[in-house]
Amino acid sequence: MTSTWHMQRNDLNGAGMLRRSHSPHGGAMIGTCIEDFIAPATGGEPFRLSGRAGSALVLYFYPKDDTPGCTTEGQQFRDLYPEFTKAGAIVAGVSRDSIKSHESFKAKIGLPFELIADTDESLCARFNVIKMKNMYGKKVRGVDRSTFLIDGMGLLVREWRAVRVPGHVEEVLAAVRALGARRS
């Protein structure tokens, strides 16, 4: 399936659908095909990117389950989830927390989408979201709140880095709708 995505990506690049062809942050680049991955997720089934072919994917990375900013962001994706699905997108959250932590967090705030457990940081590395942060005056490695929009062929079409939660989910939804409008 990945090779099919690559052929279609080449067709799309000439159509002027992409905002830019490189990421100044390293990691996955706008306009490139995201390699298939399988990762542990809530719901009892591993999450496989190629299993979502044909639907846009909103992949949002957040620092930690059950913290104030991450809870607010999750609730906002939850509240607009029907709009995302109506626009043809799947939403999935990613953090370094365990499946057990994710299942508890998902149940506590009623998330209708899956959470991916990236305990080995392989997805975090692929999307270059691990950053050095200051926590109580001490430098620590942490997840930089980031969101990626991958189209139904596996092409990375948009990224948001150093996300501030207020207004973010609405902006992502607008991008998903715009992506759907370009496809129509």
DOMIKOL-268412 format. One record per residue (C-alpha): x, y, z; residue in three letters. Coordinates in pm, whole numbers. Layout:
! residues N
xx->X	yy->Y	zz->Z	aa->ALA
...
This chain:
! residues 184
xx->0	yy->0	zz->0	aa->MET
xx->285	yy->241	zz->72	aa->THR
xx->409	yy->224	zz->-290	aa->SER
xx->59	yy->316	zz->-414	aa->THR
xx->64	yy->613	zz->-181	aa->TRP
xx->399	yy->721	zz->-328	aa->HIS
xx->262	yy->714	zz->-686	aa->MET
xx->-39	yy->923	zz->-585	aa->GLN
xx->180	yy->1162	zz->-387	aa->ARG
xx->375	yy->1244	zz->-703	aa->ASN
xx->49	yy->1326	zz->-882	aa->ASP
xx->-61	yy->1553	zz->-599	aa->LEU
xx->265	yy->1745	zz->-571	aa->ASN
xx->207	yy->1896	zz->-916	aa->GLY
xx->-146	yy->1998	zz->-821	aa->ALA
xx->-33	yy->2273	zz->-584	aa->GLY
xx->-216	yy->2119	zz->-288	aa->MET
xx->70	yy->2138	zz->-39	aa->LEU
xx->175	yy->2434	zz->169	aa->ARG
xx->548	yy->2356	zz->163	aa->ARG
xx->774	yy->2065	zz->82	aa->SER
xx->997	yy->2058	zz->389	aa->HIS
xx->975	yy->2085	zz->763	aa->SER
xx->1210	yy->2326	zz->940	aa->PRO
xx->1168	yy->2104	zz->1248	aa->HIS
xx->1316	yy->1785	zz->1102	aa->GLY
xx->1127	yy->1458	zz->1116	aa->GLY
xx->834	yy->1400	zz->881	aa->ALA
xx->813	yy->1657	zz->603	aa->MET
xx->514	yy->1826	zz->445	aa->ILE
xx->444	yy->1669	zz->108	aa->GLY
xx->603	yy->1335	zz->190	aa->THR
xx->437	yy->1001	zz->236	aa->CYS
xx->432	yy->878	zz->595	aa->ILE
xx->567	yy->524	zz->617	aa->GLU
xx->320	yy->273	zz->750	aa->ASP
xx->341	yy->204	zz->1123	aa->PHE
xx->179	yy->-21	zz->1378	aa->ILE
xx->154	yy->93	zz->1740	aa->ALA
xx->-26	yy->-24	zz->2052	aa->PRO
xx->-353	yy->161	zz->2104	aa->ALA
xx->-664	yy->164	zz->2318	aa->THR
xx->-960	yy->-40	zz->2204	aa->GLY
xx->-775	yy->-372	zz->2204	aa->GLY
xx->-636	yy->-349	zz->1849	aa->GLU
xx->-301	yy->-209	zz->1733	aa->PRO
xx->-324	yy->114	zz->1536	aa->PHE
xx->-201	yy->72	zz->1177	aa->ARG
xx->-169	yy->377	zz->952	aa->LEU
xx->-242	yy->177	zz->635	aa->SER
xx->-560	yy->49	zz->800	aa->GLY
xx->-691	yy->406	zz->777	aa->ARG
xx->-622	yy->446	zz->402	aa->ALA
xx->-891	yy->651	zz->231	aa->GLY
xx->-958	yy->869	zz->536	aa->SER
xx->-768	yy->1173	zz->652	aa->ALA
xx->-593	yy->1122	zz->985	aa->LEU
xx->-547	yy->1386	zz->1254	aa->VAL
xx->-259	yy->1263	zz->1467	aa->LEU
xx->-212	yy->1479	zz->1773	aa->TYR
xx->81	yy->1439	zz->2011	aa->PHE
xx->38	yy->1551	zz->2370	aa->TYR
xx->268	yy->1540	zz->2674	aa->PRO
xx->81	yy->1336	zz->2936	aa->LYS
xx->-253	yy->1177	zz->3017	aa->ASP
xx->-475	yy->1341	zz->3277	aa->ASP
xx->-296	yy->1676	zz->3296	aa->THR
xx->-487	yy->2004	zz->3260	aa->PRO
xx->-377	yy->2108	zz->2908	aa->GLY
xx->-392	yy->1755	zz->2770	aa->CYS
xx->-736	yy->1698	zz->2920	aa->THR
xx->-865	yy->2023	zz->2768	aa->THR
xx->-721	yy->1936	zz->2427	aa->GLU
xx->-867	yy->1584	zz->2440	aa->GLY
xx->-1208	yy->1719	zz->2540	aa->GLN
xx->-1203	yy->1967	zz->2252	aa->GLN
xx->-1120	yy->1693	zz->2000	aa->PHE
xx->-1395	yy->1483	zz->2164	aa->ARG
xx->-1652	yy->1762	zz->2138	aa->ASP
xx->-1579	yy->1823	zz->1768	aa->LEU
xx->-1526	yy->1455	zz->1682	aa->TYR
xx->-1862	yy->1425	zz->1500	aa->PRO
xx->-1755	yy->1716	zz->1279	aa->GLU
xx->-1420	yy->1551	zz->1205	aa->PHE
xx->-1589	yy->1225	zz->1106	aa->THR
xx->-1844	yy->1413	zz->895	aa->LYS
xx->-1549	yy->1576	zz->715	aa->ALA
xx->-1396	yy->1230	zz->653	aa->GLY
xx->-1122	yy->1233	zz->916	aa->ALA
xx->-1011	yy->996	zz->1188	aa->ILE
xx->-861	yy->1142	zz->1507	aa->VAL
xx->-598	yy->967	zz->1720	aa->ALA
xx->-398	yy->1097	zz->2016	aa->GLY
xx->-37	yy->996	zz->2089	aa->VAL
xx->168	yy->1020	zz->2406	aa->SER
xx->440	yy->822	zz->2580	aa->ARG
xx->195	yy->693	zz->2841	aa->ASP
xx->109	yy->324	zz->2875	aa->SER
xx->-203	yy->155	zz->2736	aa->ILE
xx->-334	yy->121	zz->3094	aa->LYS
xx->-296	yy->497	zz->3149	aa->SER
xx->-454	yy->569	zz->2809	aa->HIS
xx->-753	yy->342	zz->2876	aa->GLU
xx->-816	yy->516	zz->3208	aa->SER
xx->-778	yy->864	zz->3057	aa->PHE
xx->-1000	yy->776	zz->2760	aa->LYS
xx->-1275	yy->643	zz->2987	aa->ALA
xx->-1249	yy->932	zz->3234	aa->LYS
xx->-1312	yy->1204	zz->2973	aa->ILE
xx->-1518	yy->994	zz->2730	aa->GLY
xx->-1295	yy->1003	zz->2423	aa->LEU
xx->-1461	yy->845	zz->2116	aa->PRO
xx->-1126	yy->789	zz->1938	aa->PHE
xx->-819	yy->580	zz->2010	aa->GLU
xx->-505	yy->681	zz->2196	aa->LEU
xx->-170	yy->544	zz->2081	aa->ILE
xx->88	yy->439	zz->2339	aa->ALA
xx->431	yy->545	zz->2212	aa->ASP
xx->625	yy->417	zz->2511	aa->THR
xx->939	yy->357	zz->2303	aa->ASP
xx->914	yy->708	zz->2148	aa->GLU
xx->937	yy->570	zz->1792	aa->SER
xx->649	yy->784	zz->1663	aa->LEU
xx->771	yy->1082	zz->1864	aa->CYS
xx->1108	yy->1045	zz->1691	aa->ALA
xx->952	yy->999	zz->1346	aa->ARG
xx->757	yy->1324	zz->1385	aa->PHE
xx->1036	yy->1498	zz->1582	aa->ASN
xx->820	yy->1603	zz->1875	aa->VAL
xx->1061	yy->1533	zz->2164	aa->ILE
xx->1208	yy->1860	zz->2288	aa->LYS
xx->1405	yy->1978	zz->2587	aa->MET
xx->1173	yy->2165	zz->2822	aa->LYS
xx->1215	yy->2357	zz->3145	aa->ASN
xx->1027	yy->2206	zz->3436	aa->MET
xx->1074	yy->2379	zz->3769	aa->TYR
xx->1412	yy->2510	zz->3654	aa->GLY
xx->1532	yy->2168	zz->3539	aa->LYS
xx->1583	yy->2063	zz->3174	aa->LYS
xx->1376	yy->1755	zz->3088	aa->VAL
xx->1285	yy->1573	zz->2768	aa->ARG
xx->920	yy->1614	zz->2687	aa->GLY
xx->665	yy->1597	zz->2408	aa->VAL
xx->612	yy->1923	zz->2222	aa->ASP
xx->235	yy->1946	zz->2172	aa->ARG
xx->199	yy->1899	zz->1795	aa->SER
xx->-66	yy->1792	zz->1543	aa->THR
xx->-25	yy->1640	zz->1198	aa->PHE
xx->-281	yy->1607	zz->919	aa->LEU
xx->-224	yy->1307	zz->693	aa->ILE
xx->-447	yy->1265	zz->390	aa->ASP
xx->-619	yy->942	zz->288	aa->GLY
xx->-321	yy->836	zz->77	aa->MET
xx->-70	yy->873	zz->360	aa->GLY
xx->65	yy->1213	zz->256	aa->LEU
xx->156	yy->1461	zz->530	aa->LEU
xx->-29	yy->1777	zz->426	aa->VAL
xx->-16	yy->1999	zz->735	aa->ARG
xx->157	yy->2028	zz->1072	aa->GLU
xx->112	yy->2241	zz->1381	aa->TRP
xx->403	yy->2271	zz->1626	aa->ARG
xx->426	yy->2420	zz->1976	aa->ALA
xx->47	yy->2413	zz->1990	aa->VAL
xx->-149	yy->2636	zz->2225	aa->ARG
xx->-477	yy->2461	zz->2306	aa->VAL
xx->-730	yy->2749	zz->2275	aa->PRO
xx->-862	yy->2757	zz->1918	aa->GLY
xx->-632	yy->2480	zz->1795	aa->HIS
xx->-890	yy->2205	zz->1741	aa->VAL
xx->-1111	yy->2443	zz->1543	aa->GLU
xx->-814	yy->2534	zz->1322	aa->GLU
xx->-739	yy->2165	zz->1259	aa->VAL
xx->-1105	yy->2101	zz->1173	aa->LEU
xx->-1098	yy->2389	zz->922	aa->ALA
xx->-790	yy->2234	zz->758	aa->ALA
xx->-963	yy->1894	zz->739	aa->VAL
xx->-1268	yy->2054	zz->578	aa->ARG
xx->-1047	yy->2242	zz->330	aa->ALA
xx->-869	yy->1916	zz->243	aa->LEU
xx->-1207	yy->1752	zz->177	aa->GLY
xx->-1319	yy->2047	zz->-37	aa->ALA
xx->-1004	yy->2018	zz->-254	aa->ARG
xx->-1075	yy->1648	zz->-305	aa->ARG
xx->-1435	yy->1706	zz->-417	aa->SER
